[in-house]
Amino acid sequence: MHTLDSARGESRLVRDLKLLGRMAAMLYGYFVVGGRLRREYRRCERRGQTFWVDETGPTRHREEPLRHP
């Protein structure tokens, strides 16, 4: 782990470019990947379907562990 005060042997430019790349990746994830998910969610909502985040759908009911034999 490092802080901004610690010397890592890399220039400020390299550090700033890495930070810029990370920020760009976060923006891409939010707008592109998240946008696809949001559109698909709205499509399912209009059809009255359940939107499953994992492609396989439900594997078991969420209240199953609460049931007693």
N, C-alpha and C positions, 0 to 999 in steps of 0.2 A: 504494500500500500504506500502511496506517496501523497504528499500535499503539494500545493502550488509553490510553496517556498523551497521545497527540496530540489536539489540539482539532479537531473537524470542524464545529463550529457547530451541532450538534444536541444536544438535551437527553439526559440519561441515561435518561429515560423512553422516548424514541423509540428509543434504542439498545437498551434492554432489550426493548421490544416487538418490534423486528426480530429480536432473538436468540430470543425466545420463538416467533415465527412460524417461524423456521428450524428450531428444535427440534421444533415441531409437525409440520412438513413431513417431517422425518426419521422421526418416530414413525409417521406415516401411511404413509410408504413402507415401513417395516419391517413393520408389522403388517397393513396392508390389501393393498398390492401384493405384498409378500413372502409373505403368507399365501396369496394366490391361486396364486402360483408353487409354493409348497410343497405345496398340495393337489393341484395338477395333476401334480406330480412323483410324489407318492405313488400317484395313480391309475395313472399309466403304469408305475410300479414293480410294482404289484400285477398288472397285465396282462402284465408281462414285456416291455413296449415301451421303446424309447429315448425319453427326454424331450429334445426339441430346444428350446433356448432361443429361437432364431430360428424364425419360423413356417415358413420355406421348407424347413427341414431341411438335410441336408448338401448342399453343392454339389460337393464332391470329397472323396476319402478323405484323411484327415490324413497318411498316409504317402506319398502320391503324389509330393511333391517329393523324397523320398529315393530313389525308383526311378531307376535309370540306364537309358538307351535301349539 
